[in-house]
Amino acid sequence: MDHSSGPDKDRGGALPISIGTIVTDELNPDGGDHTDWKSISVPTPGFLTVQVFWDQSADIHGAVITVHDRFGAELQKRAHQPHVPQDELVVRVEPGYYFVRLQAERGRSIYSIVARHQGAAGGDDIGGGSRPEFSSVIPINAQSDGESAGGGGAAAAGGGGGSAAAGGSDGGAAAAPVAALPAPAGGGAALPAAAGGGVALPGVAAGGAAAPAAAAPVAAAPVAAAPVAPVAVSAAPRGGGASGGQGKAAAAPAKRSITPIAADVSGPYREFEVSVSLMSELPSGTRLKFTAGESTGIKAGHVGEIYAQGKIIDGARFKVTRVAKNSSQAETNATRDDLRNADKYVVKIPE
């Protein structure tokens, strides 16, 4: 029944899809691809919405979409109607893995599927998680606002009508330095210091600068600086050199070499451009699913090239491994990252 479905015909081979990401695939019962499974990781309790958009809605018959829990138990079911191009299922979920099965009896259609998650408290968890919090950066050698570079001193008297005590009324020592709390400019009164050596709260002159203290300067009592935990800083070597030497330019990362999965065609051939409906990762490369098969002359064993901006991606040759009437599968040693700029896939059909 599913001789051309591939690994995703069973729940154990379900294709993982990320929340909020649209994935395009195909059901082709007439070509031996009746069933597709997808898996979804849900981050928090809430509601999971699964939407399926059919390109050939009227051509796919007996299609059914079901949502299952991690044990495979069916939670929700919807039968596709040919005149309705979109199907939607909503399921209440807990954190964990859920599965979606798409199955049809006959016909053929490309479809796009997207899963969305809304947390129990509201809000759309499209990315599958919340924005991370970043800890504050504390400069080691920076001075606090209003703190003197020498570790403290007498407070200045206020200008513009306001006043502040620079020391005790009996001429006592000045208070230990604190962060400046400016009094309002233009006549506002500063908070008075306590008699006998209270904490000085400086005023700010109308022009924005602190006025000098009226009292004779008195030496400030030494204050030990609060300890600051050391922060490790990774410094780049001088001259842009690599670690362990100076004056040497840093080596550029080497371009990954891709070994072609098969030899090129020898002899005359014609080229047939195909469209990719699905990409899935393999341990050593990528599996491609094309929307063309036997009806266009493609056979198992045929090879092809992948292009980006009109140029062949070196080493990214693919080999057709399975063929149905209107679809086929191929494999390449190139990874999905290698193919991120690919825009053309061509099968070489020997003459």
C-alpha positions, 0 to 999 in steps of 0.5 A: 500500500505504501511502497513509495511513502518512505520512512514517514509511512509509520509513526516511528519514522515521523518527520519532526516539524517545529512549531510555527514552521510551514512544511510542504509535502505530498500524498500520492495514493495512486503512486503508492504514497498513502500515509505521512506522519509528522511529530511535534514537540510541545513546550508548555501546557495549552492548545495545539492547532494543526492546519493543513492546506491542500494544493489540489484539494479536489483531487485527493479523496478519502483524506483523513488527518488525525492527532495522536499523543506520545503513545499513539492514542488518537486525540482528534480526527478530521475527514477532508472535504474536496471543496474545502482547501484547508483543514484545522484541528485543535487539541488541548496538550501538555508538554511532550511529543505529539504526532499528526497522521495524514492518510488518503485513499486515492488521488494526489495533492501537495499540501502544507502543514503548520502547527501552532501552540498557545500557552494556557496563560495566553499568547502564541508560543510560535518559537517553542519558548520564551525570550531568554533573559540576559544578565546585566554587565557590570564594568569593573573600573567604572565609577559610580555617578557622584563618587569621587575618583579618590575614594570620597570627599566633602560634599559641596554646598548647594547653589541657587538658594539651596544649602547642604552641610559639608560636615558636622556643625562643630567642624567634625570630619566629613561623612563617608562618600555616598552616591550623589543625590542632587537637590533640585536646581533653581532654589530647591532646598537640599536635605540637611545633613545630621549634626556631628558628622552626618552623611552629606547630601550635595546640592546642584547649582542652577547651572548644573555644576556643584558649588564648592563647600563653604567650610574649610576642607577636611580630610576624608576618612579612608574608605575601603572599596567594595570587592568586585568579583573578577570577570574573565575577558577573552582578549584578541591577540594583537595584530589580528594574529591567531592564538600563540603568535603575533602578526599572523592573519587568522585562518579563514574556515575551510570550505566543507568538501562534499563527496558526490554520492554517485558518479556522473552520467557517461554518454548522452543524456537529457536534463529534466528539472524537478521540484522538491516537495520535501527535504529530510535529514539523513545521518550522512546527508539529505533525502529529497522528495521530487514531484516527478516520477516514472511518468516523466522517464525518471528511474531508480539509479538516475543521478542529477545535479543541484544548482545555486544561482546558475552554478552547480553546487560542487559535490552535491550530486544526488542519486534517485533511490525510489520511484513512483508514477508521479513522485520519486526520492533521491539522496545526496551527501550534501547536508541541508546547510550545504543546500540552503541556497539551492534553487534548481534540481536537474535529473540527468536521464540517459538517452 
